[in-house]
């Protein structure tokens, strides 16, 4: 979709154009709390994931205000454990305002006994610790960042007068070590992880049709991307963000790339078609191809809604929320000056759809 | 984004090699001096132009203009102006870089008129003119500015304004590619006569295209201008020794002298300014604030810091006027120097010897200066102080060194490279209404007060507050002083403080009736100042709407955000 003239979306790129000529590492304060907890229509969360050598995948949210329909902006923690056999357990545990605290100076969050904290020495990359102990699910993990923190431009995209969306990535890649708790089992784990942080003041489905989001971890490069397709209220504008890091340093921060979706296939689980091939191309600088080899999750998100919300979403709002978690083979080709390096591997990426992406 | 067909159409007009739509070129035209002042987010980069085109002729520009009348794009012409007002106001803007239009078309020595294209720089024209015994007014952004731009399109204040006036008044006819694409020559040349007047028979429309501030490329492209010249009765060229950035004249130029006049009070410097103008002594003049004087005395920032910290300049050089005296004959020069000395004496001032004083001397006199609030007031009371001062001599090289610094500022307009950016990397300006010489100092005092809290917090450079820079115009009939400040371009807090100072000064200018400041152009500023000045902004918008109904020219620096601009490009800004 070509971004049309007259769009009301103002992205935060610092320039030139929709990219950042200067990429500054994130500061700790940027991963602190931004909203006023309890303020109506404001949402904010800290997201962590990890893929372990054991085959487990873990996702943890610390919500200052949960954005998902039916959650009413409640504070709490959310944990998703995807086991090697494909079985998934998902829980959101709300906490009252007195039991949820978050610092504005840095990522320092407490929700009951659960916590998130960070330490960083001068010149070093940060080390995050998360602890969750809820309903037979839990984790105690240490993330050691391997890439500088990053944000696209100012990190904030303004969607006309309908609201803003902010996104910072304190680390796009980290080594993770610790334990996860699955029922009565405490499992030592080691793997690779990711953390980002969002805050916004509108509900996604009001202006977004779908988004595709993912990362690539190769030997020398880390890539993080997002493609967010807005609806007609925003002139069908597509917000595109991409970060490429070589080693620790982010070397590319841009919204100027081709995002090509090909070979759509319908999935009855999510009740949506998804592209089996994605190509991301920054002319003369980067090309990445992702070819889906396995659909790890495909979910009709209406199933998570209460019956009333499900009825409203389906019949009044005409929403068909679907979710995909995909495992893909990738190749990435990076050109810097006269040198081009090509690397390959496998990666996980996601698609959330409120409307069709075809 | 331009389509393939649109690009082809543009290339057919000017030739393929002169249309640039590649990213590196467009990015290179997206960054300007102080461009972060244009947005709330403090972004360094402006909108990226849709393309950059380098036309060669008015006919090509005419066709490009007609293209923009048909398409959803706009033109913005500029020549040498690497300042934010030359930036594209929209991603739909096609920049016209006029550097291929660089011809001095004519120098009419007898009638003292030059006709030039947009990319003729003041320094180049001046160098050529000196061979013919002529000179041209140059504005204070420096000798590398476009004479056509300062004459026909924007601003016009400069150090030689004392004898050569405000540049808008030196315009003697202009060739204009109108927003419709029609090529119109205004004034006498439009009637087939020579270039001697912008107003031909019948009603004059000079005010329509030039007015006070200019149209900043928002109302067509000016492709030729006739400019009034002034006499130069000194050597056609000079030789220097030394190396960058400090060249030194090998010898003084005939019929030319530079004087540093010091006064104990504001009243005395203003009175002297009027008298010098009345006697037509000042070929050019510059109210040099104390910090800039200290800067001129030093070769590097370490020396400057040491010198400034003595506190001597803050007390001694608060009211300094540097004056270039030029005689059209030896006798006239001698008379003017004599008159100048008499005026300084009557005004209770002191002429500083043109000597580069050893820096160690300032440490010696520091205790004396600490004892008195206004030591110059005492010094000027000493009998025969001027005669004693005149006897002070150091080496010829030291004398030539200081003379050269003043010469390059007052005569060759190399002012900003020497003064504006050396100390802190960034310079901002404010106030700067064109009014009386007295009011110039009122503005300087006002902005010094606005700056003070930021100086005390270390957010901007401690220049003493009063960095009011300017001079007299039309031999004292008018005066101009703008409130400069120095900040760190690398420090976001410094940039933020700068923006706050400029914003406060805009409102303070209105509250204190300090006239239209240098930044009073473009949509948001016109909206702010227009209601206090006969609603001029409404007239500008009417002119724009009538002459450019299809928004063929990007008007963000003229009448306001263009109709064609994207919504996010229509936000306000604080230009500094």
Interface residues (C-beta under 8 A of the other chain):
Chain A: X5 X6 X7 X8 X9 X10 X12 X14 X15 X16 X17 X21 X22 X154 X158 X160
Chain B: X23 X26 X27 X30 X31 X41 X43 X44 X45 X46 X48 X72 X92 X566 X567 X568
